[in-house]
Every structure is written in C-alpha cells, then in structure tokens.
C-alpha cells in the first residue's frame, strides 16, 4: 500500500509540474517588464536600459522599463514584490535595497524573502564628484581641508534616504570628521541635474550615473571609493591614493524575480543575462560606466545580497545615519 501511495505522489507531482515545464519552454510569449525603482537617468537606468535592449534582441520580445521612484527605491521594490510571479515581471534592485532594512523599519517586503535572485548585472564603485564652480579644489586633500574650514557651508545630494549615496556620504563625514548637509532626492537622475546646475555642491554617486558628466566636464571627480582605479577613468585616483584610507564603497545592481516565479524561467533568464553581459556591446558600455562585468547569479548572488544586508546594517549603525 505504501509503495502504491508513494508512486501516486510522484505521479501527481509530475502532472503538476508539466504546466510549468511547458510554460518555461514557451517563455517568453509577450513583453517582459523590468521595474526600476528610481526615476530615469540614474545609475540603475545606466545599466538596466542597455541590458533590456540586448535581452530584447536575444529573446525576441520587448523588455519594457517601468521607472517607479520614491522612498530611496523602497516604493518600487514594494510594488515589484507584489507583481505576478509569472515570468513577465522582474525587479532591478541595487545596493540601496541591502541598506534599506537598516534605515526603514516598516518595509512591507523583504529583499531576501520576497524575491528570487537572478543575477548581479553591474558593480561600479562610488565616486566623489563636485560642481566645479561651487567647490573649487584640485584634489581630495584640498576638498577635505575646505570642508573642515567651512563646517555646514556645503551640501551633498543623494538618490534618496537610505541609499548607497546617502550612506557613502555619511561614512565620508565620519572618516574625515567633517559636516556636510544631506539633501535627499527621488533618484540619482534628479540629484545629478541639480549638481550640474549648481543647486547642490557635492554628490557621492555611483560611477555609472556620473560617467558621462565627468567626461563632459560638467562635474569633477575627486576620487573613486574602490581598491583600484576604474579602467574607464584611469586618471581618477582611489580614495586611498588621494589620502583617505579605508573609504571603499562599491554599489551594485541586480535582477530579481518576485517570489514564486517558476525556477525554470528564472534559470532561462540567468542564462540570457550572462549571455548578454558577455557581448562586446555591453562590455564596452560597462567599461565606459566604470563597471566590471560581474559573474554572480542565482543562489550565489542571493548569498551576496544577504551578506551585504548585514554589512550595511553595521555601516549605518557606526555612521549614525538617519532619515532626513
């Protein structure tokens, strides 16, 4: 009797799995949405849009970017967590979402439990950039000296409360014993527009969203917060080379699916993302945006995110960062 019951259970599982297998084989049969939790023009966009364009070519179906900014990226994450797990909704998260649990106590989603990790898509370092008219310095040492002589005179823009930009700024203040006023925006795009216009003085930005403006001369890069110089910006020193040892902040952007998305579809998207990231077209764009091409997906990417949540919680506590 037990043998018959066991065989029946196996047969039942097989029957239940057949529709999912068929769905994965046919997928995609319609456009796919990438929800980006920040306004257009920011660092997330700088990598999500080229990736979406390449995946559109590979899959033969349109990847649609849906920008939903607000609350340091947590508003869009909340929407994405509730999206149908049918293989046609994906979420482009970032380091900001590993920081959010330490800054927003009442989140209605969990970056580790509400999503299935697909793949890291980019990992550029943070960069210290200034408006050259407002902050007239030649290097990082002069910048720190200027801030120490003028506490509270200057301000810095961020992509929003609880974002990597915000924590990078607070960590900088802690290490240099300086005071700069934090001005949160609804995304890196609007923050960058005001930095270029001179409405704000400084930004601790992901290199992806600052790259074009640095190259055009609209803003000046003083240092990258990484162990080595960015291949796309060899003339910009690391913070350690410029005299600020211990200041390392690398942001990341990753693709997630709502929990419950069929694993077969997740696996197919992982394969397609890795294929896209290794195309010469995307490799060139990533280099120009200051990022290496990552190779981290699935469970390994999930473990990375979990570790980053713990790391940023410690940074937030040590820096005393608060919501403005």
Number of C-alpha atoms within 10 A of each C-alpha: 6 7 8 9 10 11 12 12 12 12 12 11 11 11 11 11 12 11 11 17 15 11 17 19 12 10 18 16 11 11 15 19 17 23 25 27 30 31 21 20 16 22 28 28 24 20 23 21 17 17 19 21 16 21 20 16 12 14 16 13 15 18 23 16 20 16 16 20 22 19 21 30 26 28 17 22 31 17 15 27 24 15 17 15 18 18 22 20 22 29 27 26 28 25 20 25 25 26 26 26 20 19 20 16 8 8 14 14 18 15 23 16 12 19 24 26 29 27 27 28 28 28 24 27 27 28 32 25 26 26 23 19 14 14 17 13 17 12 15 20 14 13 15 18 13 17 19 16 10 13 13 12 13 17 15 22 27 29 33 27 29 28 27 29 30 29 24 29 25 25 22 24 16 15 13 15 12 18 19 20 18 21 18 23 20 20 29 30 22 19 26 28 14 16 23 19 14 17 16 22 24 31 30 29 33 32 30 27 24 28 21 14 16 16 13 9 12 16 25 25 27 23 24 32 31 20 18 14 19 23 14 18 18 11 12 19 23 26 24 17 15 15 13 18 13 14 19 19 23 20 23 24 22 23 27 28 30 24 19 13 20 18 16 17 22 21 15 14 21 20 14 15 23 18 13 22 21 14 11 10 13 18 16 16 17 23 17 19 27 28 26 19 19 15 15 19 22 17 13 14 20 22 13 14 22 13 12 16 20 14 13 22 16 14 17 21 12 12 17 12 20 15 11 10
